[in-house]
Amino acid sequence: MFKTLLSRRSEEPFFLITVLLLIIIAVYNWVIALLALILIGGAYVLTRKNHNERNREISQFFDAISKSVDQASTYAVQNLPIGIAIIDMQSNLCWANSVFRDWVGDIDNDQQLDHIMPNLKVDKFWGKSGYFFEHIGERYYRVVYKYLQTEAADDDNYLILYFEDITDTERQKLNSLAAVPVFCDIEIDNLEEVAKGMTAVQRATLVTNVNNCLIGELSGHNCFIWAYGNEKYIACMSRDTLEYYKEDNFSFLEKIRSIHTVNRIPVTLSMGIALFPSEVIAAGKANFSELATKARAGLDLALGRGGDQVVVYEEDGSPHFYGGKTRCVEKNTRVRARVVAQAIHELIDTCDMVLVMGHEREDYDSIGAAVGVAHMARLAGKPVHVVVSNQTDAIRRLENQIMDNPDFKDLLISAETAENICNSQTLLFIVDTHRPDMTVAPALLEETDRRVVIDHHRRSSDFIKKPLLTYTETSSSSTSELVTELLQYFQEDVELSKIEATALYAGIIVDTKNFAVQTGVRTFDAASYLRRCGADPDIVRELFSCDFDTVKDRAAILSGAQISDGVAMASCPKGQQNATIIAAQVADMLINIDHVEASFTFYYLADDCIGVSARSKGEINVQLVMEALGGGGHRTVAGAQLRGRTLAEAQGDVMAALHEIIDKDKEIDEK
């Protein structure tokens, strides 16, 4: 007690005074001093007891307040209007408040959150702070993550996730985005061919029926559409309506095809559609002039691919294709050929030199068309060379005949030589292809801006940029046919040599499979013109002849072919000589088998590449199959090159793309 008393500095003066008084009293009367000491001690004990009791009550009061604050804090954390979750490095849920559990639903501790949150990248977020957006169920969240580092081991650290419900804001944003306008450029792509031979009344009825079908379809989905001329329209629709048509695969194209015509040729429609990317809308930098230009480019791409389809430029700027189920109809007019021939004449007159190149691994159509263009340049008195690759096995016999002819001694040059002599005044022709990566010398495209493209393949998205002139006719049998027509209109006194006429004739023969595939009136007109110019069928037959070993190789490949559900597949062995030619021949032979609708032949190329030669009887569009794999071609004849794939992987890729297209066609037919 004395230590306690002494420890309290404020009580020391009173204690000293009391002791001093007791000592004085004790000097006079120790009995009174003793009684006084007893009274003072008792008073002190009672006072001290009351003081301790009061302190205890105060302590209990503050403990109660503290406990209430803790309960309030716990309640606040558990019931904040934001969700909170704590996870470990394996994304296991360690703790979550009640709001998070209400939002997400039943979820157990130790359950991995990345299974329900695809945007949660723990390995990327670990040790950092930031935010990301997540869509769980029907709600949208902004998730802020913060790294929590404890004093324990590293594996005891955590990532805290704070969830803010932004569903209302996000839905308003999506609704606004769905209402953003989309531009459409529309054209009836074969009205001239369909209306040929019709009376004025029949033509007017046809145009009215198409207008009623198209305008009725789009107006029924709150779209704006305006016709200018008898064949062209502009339209504007919302992105929401565009999504509907994409899911429907633009089935109204089929309605237009079903319109009755006198000559039974179906009417087909092509559309180019462009939409603003979400980032452009968010930045408020929408340019409607550029959007209209892009829609027009989409229409040009659809027409270049044969028409009867829709090209949509998506968010990422890449074109997506819909439709394209109709075979190309041959155009009977040669007006465009005459106009293009005159334009080519003017371009050649203004250049210093002409270079012509086709696609790598040239075939007879590519080299034949190149030789024909070279003849135009010689008629204009311009120096000309044909650029060939180092993979000309398929045309070796024709190449040797050209090089042995004194008049064409310096005609064929390598890509390296061409790059050394090419300059800004050189006119560069690209024939039988329009894709930069497939040309013999892609570097030449950067050497000169004066470029002309002549091709008969369906147009793909990676077209050669900004050519001075483009002449593509997907209804034509071959590029050699197109060049033959251009030669007839280039000037009056065109006289082809025997080897030139034969090269063009061979190009037509190889692409039409001896006039059996995609052959029209203009094809026979071109062939007859070349025969009059001296094309020799005997030389062509010799070019296409093969030795006994090649026959045995083809037979061995055919014996290993497999046919399942109307699809035939074969593969050339590794190291096969002339694999490109043999694969194409095998694919042609397989497609002639009963009940085979499509055939695919696989062959090995250099640089870890697998080539595919595809054929179809028309029911299956092998062009779409090959385009899905980076290739292209026509509805019945196409090909692709798959890099970095094994033979088995390439076969699996082809079958997957084929089944996807077949399934999509089935869905459309069911609708």
Secondary structure, 3 states (H helix, E strand, C coil): CHHHHHHCHHHHHHHHHHHHHHHHHHHHCHHHHHHHHHHHHHHHHHHHHHHHHHHHHHHHHHHHHHHHHHHHHHHHHHCCCCEEEEECCCCEEEEECHHHHHHHCCCCCCCEHHHCCCCCCHHHHCCCCEEEEEEECCEEEEEEEEEECCCCCHHHCEEEEEEEECHHHHHHHHHHHHCCEEEEEEEECCHHHHCCCCCHHHHHHHHHHHHHHHHHHHHCCCCEEEEECCCEEEEEEEHHHHHHHHHCCCCHHHHHHCCCCCCCCCCCEEEEEECCCHHHHHHCCCCHHHHHHHHHHHHHHHHHCCCCEEEEECCCCCEEEEECCCCCCCCCCCHHHHHHHHHHHHHHHCCCEEEEECECCCCHHHHHHHHHHHHHHHHCCCCEEEECCCCCHHHHHHHHHHHHCHHHCCCEECHHHHHHHCCCCEEEEEECCCCHHHECCCCHHHHCCCEEEEECCCCCCCCCCCCCEEEECCCCCCHHHHHHHHHHHHCCCCCCCHHHHHHHHHHHHHHHCCCCCCCCHHHHHHHHHHHHCCCCHHHHHHHHCCCHHHHHHHHHHHHCCEEECCEEEEECCCCCCCHHHHHHHHHHHHHCCCCCCEEEEEEEECCCEEEEEEEECCCCCHHHHHHCCCCEECCCEEEEEEECCCHHHHHHHHHHHHHHHHHHHHHHHHC
